[in-house]
């Protein structure tokens, strides 16, 4: 799945649109399997992942367990979040944002989105830098708003969907040499700036932080693409000749 499709799934779950959730998942998996079958030259498509089946069958879902968030995140291209890592972030590294699950015993869809953002950004940022960046983007002077970070002003799901869309719009250029690095950086910055007004009407410092967060996220996803490609070539080298 693309991150844009994954963001659509989370938004549809948040809005209680069960049929839309099923349609997004069904279409995304159909496209993925069609492409995989074409690459392999035929054969049967793989079965639906368990998390996809679960979400397509379930009714109203306002929250996910850490294992479900990890499974869902692993569907995104170039991503492989582990439930153990998510557990560490929730209990230790980013505990101020996860003092308690916000959907009964499960984590809210905005909390899920924040975990997916952390997974993307960890490619290029240390956790201390991430915490400082999140404190500017998500926290008010009074502390966490609306239980908090996830108040009406700005939510992690808004951020995740915004940079996912920017990445999809620029994917072909990011994967080719049609633009110089400087021109591509300027284009990402331009699109990030254009996305900010729809996300927040905060002061200039916060708007600048949101813009830079979007830019960092797009670059981090592309970094994950190159890391995945490097791992693939390494695996081919190490294991292709094995008997």
Secondary structure, DSSP 8 states (H G I E B T S, - for coil): --HHHHHHHHHHHHTT-HHHHHHHHHHHHHHHHHHHHHHHTS-------HHHHHHHH-S---EE-HHHHHHHHTTSTT----HHHHHHIIIIITGGG-SS-SBTTBEEHHHHHHHHHHHHHTTT--HHHHHHHHHHHHEETTEESTTSTTSSS--HHHHHHHHHHHHHHHHHHHTSSSS-HHHHHHHHHHHHHHHHHHH----HHHHHHHHHHHHHHHHHHHHHHHHHHHHHHHHHHHHTT--
